Amino acid sequence: MAMTPSGETITLTAQAIGPGLPASQIRLANSLSELAHGGASVAIGQVVSGMQALWLQVEDAGLDDGQYANLSLVSNEIYEV
């Protein structure tokens, strides 16, 4: 299990390493149906146990091939319990 030190919600945020990919072109969600309304961050709960399904969509209209190759997911501070 994982949780934050303060008990707040664990949040994942998509971050592009390098220029060219604004956050408005990235969507994260907990399910495919939520992807249409997703943003660059997604909350996955206060305590996480086991694997979590995540959906990631990059709107690549106008981007060159590979321009979003350096995309990473970052969480707020968490620890294993």
N, C-alpha and C positions, 0 to 999 in steps of 0.2 A: 504494500500500500504506500501511497505517497500523499503528502499534504503540505500546505504552506505553514510556516512557523506561527503565523497569526490566526490560522484557521479560515482565511479568506478563500475565495474561489480561485482555483488554478486556471490560469489563462495562457493559451498559446497564441503567439503572434508570428505571422510570416514576415520575414525580413529579407530584403534583397541586399546582397553584398555587392556593391558597385552601383553605378548609375543606370538609368534607363527603365526601371520598373517601379512606377508609383504604386503606393498601397491601394489605390482605387482600382487597380487591375487584378488584385488578388482577392480570392474569396475562400474562406475556411468555414466548415460547418461540421456538425455531428452526424448529419445524414444527407442523403442526396436531395431530399425534399427541402431541406433547410438551405441548401447551397444557393438557391436563387436569391435569398435575402441575406446571405452571409457577408461578412466584412473581412478585413485583414487579421482579425482576432476572433478567437472562439473560447468560451468558458466551458470547462469540462467537469466542473464540480468541485466540492471542497475536499473530498477524499477520493482518490482514484485507486482502484485495485484491479490489476490485470491490464490487458491490452484495451485500448480505446480506439474505436473506429473514427477516422477523420476523413473528410472530403476536402480536396484542394482543387481550385480552378484558377487558372491564369488566363485572363483575357489578353490574347496575344495579337489582336488586330493592330497592325502598324508596327509591331516589333520584329526585328530581324531574328532569324533562326539562332537559337542558343543565347539570346539576349537575357533570358531569365534563368540561365543555368546555375547561377550561384544563389539559390533561394534556400533559406534555412528557417526552421521553426524554433522559436525561443519561448521559454516559459518564465513566469515570475519565479521567485525563489521557492523551491520545494525540497522536502527531505523524505527519506524512506522511514516508515514506521513499522 
